[in-house]
């Protein structure tokens, strides 16, 4: 903390330690021996793309995953990622799925779901996607060869002007230098902004034709991986389908995305489309609206058809779980030449449809009306797409766990959105961090006001010092009974003023990459603060934007967080490895919303 009380970070020039001990109970095991690997065309060998393997600091023994507003940990506590270890699989062993006939839910059925993202995307964690159906009716991957992804690569051109949301994954991964390990994603269109491993091991991110996400490492062993993903708004809901004929949409699809349709499907789909009165090349908007309404109205009953092929029975039978609906819709759209993916996880399935003029968009069709049991249903803020569902919502869909309530919203905190102006700044500003910062997006509302903070006296404590936890806890307790949800104004009244205060800035790793003199670049930093209204009441669900500023200029965006019900926000941010040594000002700001005004830390 400086004499003026402004939160500043003094950054070291480099990290001198090559590896750190494994934290949080994760065992890193070296494995001897060579694993045989049968390369296939298009696969990217790890050793041939070193430029896509950015050096990652060997810090970050604590997760980045709490950066989007999850609850804090006490000093010295361990926060294990949820779920089992993700295992490698041979590159050529792309999973194929044969659809079943079990369309009715078993008695007392429950679906179990494991979340790895903050904010939670439940139930839409992207597990396995398929983009092709073969001659036997099985879903598979059109091109299982893997394409290397560049961490921090600029957003695609068709994202420009779109709001974007950010998510942090946290899980255990077994790495292999020969085989890739599947890891979950959040959307059909996403990019990797940054990542860290608990032992400093570098990994390479890859993807196949269906948008499945993988990692591969130079050294075999199990690591804790945290990674930040970003996706555009249209990835979570269909926005304005093109008002052109369905055949025109198919003709305008990129060649690499056009479905490969087996002969049997062409003939069967003609029968299905005729029965649904969609065989006259309708406008794409009409086609999509009617197909979604048709499949969302399915019932939780047994499949009664006899003798017909499974696709026809499912498409016209009016019954089925989420997987049956998604399978039948994918095949129907494929027969029309519309790029479509089947996407699912352990609890739910849906489709992604390529929308001309936008990109891959999620379309949820619902499923069984049974209980969904999550591993940590209450511990993470729930992501809210904030985009209205344009499709019909019959009663059978309305009550299903994926429907998100009567208005189609998820009813969560939101809080991770970047507006189009912020996204444009990130893309075009040369000073923006390639590790996924917002590039000065919040500079409009953060001038002049700053808060006092402890700038680096934790000496590597895992979750902050006891003194820090006591002071923050006291503030949280004092404010617990005085909180106010963010909501729409009842009329055109002026926006209510807000205020932000940063109360602590501490090292967030146990490796000791911080001291009284500053933080090492590439290390994790834990930032805690509050956002309140004029009466001192905490505000829930406001987006909090963090950035580093030097000489009045934003040099690294540190991402966003969402305020909790008591107004508290906590972010665990990664200092870019490319930062110059020196002193930086830490700024926190909120863009506000329809009811509350923007403000910056004071």
N, C-alpha and C positions, 0 to 999 in steps of 0.2 A: 504494500500500500504506500503510495507516495504521500508527500506532505500535504498535497492538495486534496487527498481523499479520493482520487480517481482510480478505478480499477485498471491496473496495467500489468502486462506480462513481459518479463524479461526472458528472451529466448536464447538458449545456448546455440553455438554454431553447429555442433555435430554430436553424434552418439559414438562412444568409443567401445561399447560392449557389444560383442557379436551375438551372444545368446543369453537368455535369462532363465532362471529356474521356472518350472511349470507351476502355475498357480491354480487355485480352485479345484484341486484334486484331480486335474487332468494329467494322465500319464503319457509321456511322449516316448515311444519305443522305436529305436532304430531296428530295422529289419535287414538282415543280410540276404544276399542272393539276388538273382536276376529273374524278373517276371517276363515270361514270353508274351509278346504282343504282336498280333497280326494286324498291320496297318491296312487301312482301306482308303480309297481315293478321297481326297479332301480333308482327311484327318490332319491335324496340326501337331507335329511332334513338339514336345516341350522345348527341346534343345534348339529348335530352329526359330524360336521367336522370343529371344531374350528381351527385346524392347517392350514386349507386352507384359513383362513381369516386373512391375515397379518395386523398388526397394521399400520394404515396410519395416518400420522400427521394431526392435524386439521388446517393446513395452506392451502396454495394453493388456495386462493380465486381467483387468476388469473389462466388462462388456461395454461396447459402444451402444448396445441395444437399448439402454435406458435413456438414450439421448432424446427420444421423442416424447418425453413426459411420463415415463414409468416411475414408480415409487422408488425412493432412495434406500440404500443399504446402510446399516450402522457400521462403525469403524471396525475393520478387521473381519467383516462377515464375508461369506462366500456366496456368490450368486451363480449357481450352475445352470447352464442352458437346459432346456427341456427336451425330452425325447431321446431316442436311441442314437447311436453313432451312425452317421451316414457312411455307407460302404462303397468302395469303387466297384465298377462293373466293366467288363470288356466293351470297348467302343462299338464293336460290331453286334453286340448283344442287345439291340434295341428291343424293348419289351413290346410284345403284341398282346392285344386284349380281345378275347372272344366274348361276345355279349351273352348273358345268361337269360333265363326265362323266369327268374324269381322276382316277379313284379309286385308282390304283396309283402308288406312288412311282417316279420315274425312277431308273435305275441310278446309284449313287454320289451320291444326292441329299443335299444339305445345306440346312438352313434358317438364314438369317441374321437376327439379331435385334439391334436397337439399343435399349439401355436408356437412359432419361433420368431415372429415379427413384432416390433413395436413401432407405431401403434398396431394393434391387432387387426388382421384382415379377415378374421373368422367370419364365415367358414370358407373363405376363398383363397387360402394358401395354395399357391400353384405347385402341385406335386408333379404329375406326369401328364404330358400333352401328346396327342396323336393327331396327325394331319393327313392320313391316308387310310383307305379301306382296301383290303386285298381281294383276290378272287374268291376267297373262302369266307368273306364277310368279317374278317378280323381287322381291328384297327391297329395301325402300326405307324412308324415314322418314315416319311417319304425319303428323307436323306439323313441317315444317322451319323454321317461324318460331321466332325466338330470344327467350328469356326472360332478362332481366337477372338476374344473381346478385349478392348483396350480400356483399362480402368481410368475413369475420369474423362473419357472421350466426349467431345462436344455432342450435344443433343442433335438428332436428325432434323433436317430442315422443316419437315411437316409438323414438328412440335412447336415451332416458333409461334408465339402468341397464345399458346395454350397454358392454362394453369397446370402445375405439376405437384405431385405429392411424393414425400420421401418416407422410407421405411428402413429399419435396421434389423437385420437377422442375426441370430445368436444360436449357434449349434456346434456339436462335436462332429468332426469330419475325419475319416481315415483317408490319408493322402497316399497316392501312388504316382510314381513317375511314368508308368506305362499306361495305366488305366485312369479314366476320369471318374470322379465321384459326383453323382447327382446331388444338387442342393435345391431347396425350394425357391420359388420366385413369387412375385406379387401380381404380375400382369403380362399380357401378351406382348406389350411393348414396354421395355424397361431398360435402364442402363445402370451399370455399376459405377458408383461415384468414388468409393474408397473402401478399404478393408483393413483388417488387422488380424494377426494370429497371436495366441498367447505366448508363443516362443520365438516370434520374429520370423518364422518360416514364410518365404514368398510362395504365392500360389498364382496359378493362371486360371482365368475365367474363360469358359467356352460355352457355345450354344449350338444346337442342331436346327434342322429346318422347322421343327414344331415349336421352337422357342424354349426348349428345356434348357435349364442352366446347370453347368458343371464346373468343378474345380479340379486342378491337377497340381501336384507339388513335386519339387525336385527330390526331396527326401521322404521316404515312406515313414508313416507313423500317424498317430492320432493327435489332432490339435483342436483347440477351440477357435472357431472362426466367427468373426463378426464382420458384417458387410452392409453397406448402405446402398439401397436401390432407389431409383427415381422413375416415376411413370407419369405420363400425361393424363389429363382428365378424361379424355375420350376412351382410355383403356378400361375404365370402370363402368361405363354405360354408353349406350348408343346415342350420339348427338346428331340430329338432322341427317337421316339417311338420304342419299341422293334421289331427287325426283326424276329419275330416268328409268327406262325399262330394265328389267332384270337382266336381259340378254346384253344390254349395253354395259352394265356393271361387270358382267363376266368377261366381256371383251376388253375392258380396260384394266383388268387385273394383271399384275406383273406375271410374266411367263413362269417364273420360279414358284409362284404361289398358286397357279391354276391347278385345280384338282385333277388327279389321275383317276378316271372313273372306269371301273370294270364294266364289261358288257352287260352282266346280269343286273347291275344296279340301274343302268339306263332304262331298261324295260320295266323293272319293278317301280321305279320312281314315277314313270309316266302314269301308271295306274293310281298311285298315291296322290299325285298332283291333280289328276282328273277328279278323284273323289272329293278333294278339298277345294275344287273349283279354282285352281291356280295354274291351269295348263295353257293359258292364253297369253303368256309373257306379260304379266301385270307389272305396273310400276314397282320398283324395288321396295319402296316404303310400304305399299300394300301387301306385298309378299311377306315381308319380315313381320309386320304387325299381325297378320293372320296366322302365320306359323307359330309365333310366340304365344298368341292367345290359345291356339289349339293345344299345344303341348303343356302349357301351364294349367289347363283345365283337366289334366289327367287325374285319375282316381287311384287310391291305394287299394287295389283289388288284384285278384289273380288273372292271368292272361287266359282268355277263353278260346282263342282261335285254335283250330286244328288243321294240320296239313299245309298251311301256307308257310312261306318263308318267314324267318324271324323279323326281318326288317319291315315287311308289309304288316305283320301282326302288330308290331310295336307302333308303327306310324299311324295305323288306323284303329287300333284296339281301344284307345282312350284310357289305358291303365299303365302304370309303371313308376318306378323310382326315378331319381334324378339321372342315373346313368342310362336308363332306357330312353328317356326323353332326349338327352344330349346325343346319344348314339343315333337315334332316328332323325333328329333334326340335322345333324352333321351330314348324314348320307343324303338326305333330301336336298340340301343346299349344294352338296358336291355334284349331284346329278344335273343341277342347273348351272354349274361352272363357277359357283361362288366359293372362294377360299374360306374354309371353316375348320376349326380345330375342336376336338373333344379334350376337355381339361378336367382333371379330378385330383382328389387327395383321398385320405383314408375315410372321410365322412361325407363328401359331397362331390358332385360333378356338374359341369355346365358347358357351354360352348363359347368360343371366341369367333366372331365373324369379321371378315375384312370389309370395312366400310370405305367405299370410294370417296376420296376427299378428306379422310381422316386416317384410319389405320385399323389395327386390331382392337376390337371392342368386346367386352364381356357381355354375354346375354345369359341371365339366369332363368331357368325354367322351373325351379322348384323341385319337389320330390315328396318323399314320405313325410307325413306330419308326426314325427317322433322326436324324442328328447335328444338334444345334442349336449354331450358332456365334454367340457374342455379342461385341459390340464391347469389352466390359470385364468379362468373366466373373469375374475374380478381384479387381477393384478396389473392389467395393461389398459391404457386408453383405447377405445374402439375407433378405428378409422371410419370417417364419414365421407363418402364420395361427394356429397353436396351437389349431386346432379339428379334431377328428377327422372324417375323411371317412366319412359314414354309408353310402355306397353300395358295391355289389359292386365288386371289383377283379380282374377276370379277367386271365389272364396277358398277353393282348394289350394290355391297358391298363397293367399293372404296369410293363412295361419301357419305356414311352413317356416322353419328356422332361418332360411336364407332370404326371406322376403324383406326383412329390414323394417317392418312396421307398416302402418296403413298408408303412409305417403311415399314409401320406397326408400327413404333415407335410413341409414344404419343407426341413427340416434346416438352416435358417439361424440367424441371430443373434437373431431376434425383436427385442426391445429397444425397440420403439417403442410398445408398448401403454400405454394409460392405463386404470386400473381404473374400474369404475362409480362409485365414490365420488369419484374425481378428476373424472370427467366431470360428475357432479352439481354439484360445487363450481363448476366452470367455468361451468355454465349458470346457477346461481342466485346466485352471489356478485357483488354489484354492482361490486366492485373488480376483477373479472377483466378482463383485456385483451380488447378486441374483435378484436385481431389474432391471436387463436388461442391465448393462453396457457392454462395449466392452472388459473389462478385460485387458487393456493394448495393444489393437490392434494397436494403433498409436505410440507406443514407438520407433519404428524404425526411425521415421522421426521427433521426437520431442526433441531430446537430446540437452541440452546446451542453447537453445534460449528461451527467455521469454519476456513478455511485462509488462509494468506498468499498474496498474489499481487501482481504488478505491475499497478497499476490504470490505466495509460494513458500509457506512455512510448514508444510505437512511432512517434509522429509520422506516422501514416498509412502505415506500411509494409504492403506487400501481404500477406505471410503471417506477419508477426512478425519481430522483430529477429534478427540473427545470434546474439546472446547467448542469446535465448530458445530458438532452434532448437537450439543446442548443448546447453543444459541439458536440454531435453526429450529430445533424441536420446540423451544419455548415460543418462538414466533409462530410456528405452525399451530401449537396448542392454543395460543391466544386468539388466533384467527379462525379456529375450527368451527366455532359457533356463528361466525359472521362471514358467510360466503354467499355469492350471488351468481347465478347461472347467466351465461351470455344468451340473449334472446333477441328476437326482432322487436323493434319499437312498435308501440300501438298506434302512433300517429307520426306526424312530421316534426316532432320535437327535436331540438338541437342534440347533437351527440354528447353523451356524458363524458367528462374528462377522465383520463386514467393516469396512473403513475406506475413506474417500474423501479424496483430497487434490486441491485445485485448485492447479496449478503455474504457470499463466499466464493473464492476461486482457489481450488486446491488441486494437487496432483491426484490423478486417478490411475495410478499403477503402483504395484508393490516392488517394482524393480529399483526405485529410488532415482528416477530421472527428473527430480526436482529438488531444489534446496532453497535456502533463504535468498539465494542470488538469482533464481529464475528457473525456467523450465527448458528441457531439451526439446529441440524441434523434432517432430515425429512422435512426441509423447502425448498421452491422454490427459485432459484437464476437465475437472468437474466444476460446473458453474451452477450455483443455486441462487434463486431470487424469488421475488413476489411481484404480482401485478394486481393493483387494487383500484377501486373507484375513489371519488372525492371524499367519501365517508370512511375510507380505510377498509372497505369490505372486499374480500378476495373475489376475483372474477374467474369463472370456470371456462375453459375451452378457447381462450384467446391464443393466437399464434404468437410466439416469441422468436424473434430473429436475432442471431448473434453474429458478430463480425469483429475482425481485428482491423484496427485503423492505425495508420502511421503518417504523421505529417498531414493530417486532415484528409487522407485518402484511404479508402477501403482496400486492403491488400489480401484479405482472405475471408470469405464467408464461412462461418462455422456451422451453418445449418439452422434448423428450427426446433423448437420444443412447443409443447402445449401446456397451458396452465391447468393445474389440478383444481378440484372444487374449492379449496381454500385460497386459490390464487397463486400457489407455489409452483414454480417451474424448476426443473433440474435438467441439465444437459451435460452429457459426457462427450466431449468434442476432441477431435484429433488435430493437433497442430501440424500444418503442412511441413513435409520434409524439405521443401524448397525455400522456406522462410530465411531471410537474412538474420544474423545475430543482431540483437538490439532490443529496444523497449517498444511495446505496442500498447495501444489503448484498447480495452475490451468494451464493446458497446452492445447493449441489448435494447431492442425496440419492439413495438407491436404495431401492426397496421390497423388495429382495431377491427370493427365490423359495422354492421348496419346500425347498431345502437351505441357503441363505445368508440371514442375518438382515438386516433393514433397517439403514441407517446414514446419517449425514450428514457433510458435509465437516468435518474437524477441523483 
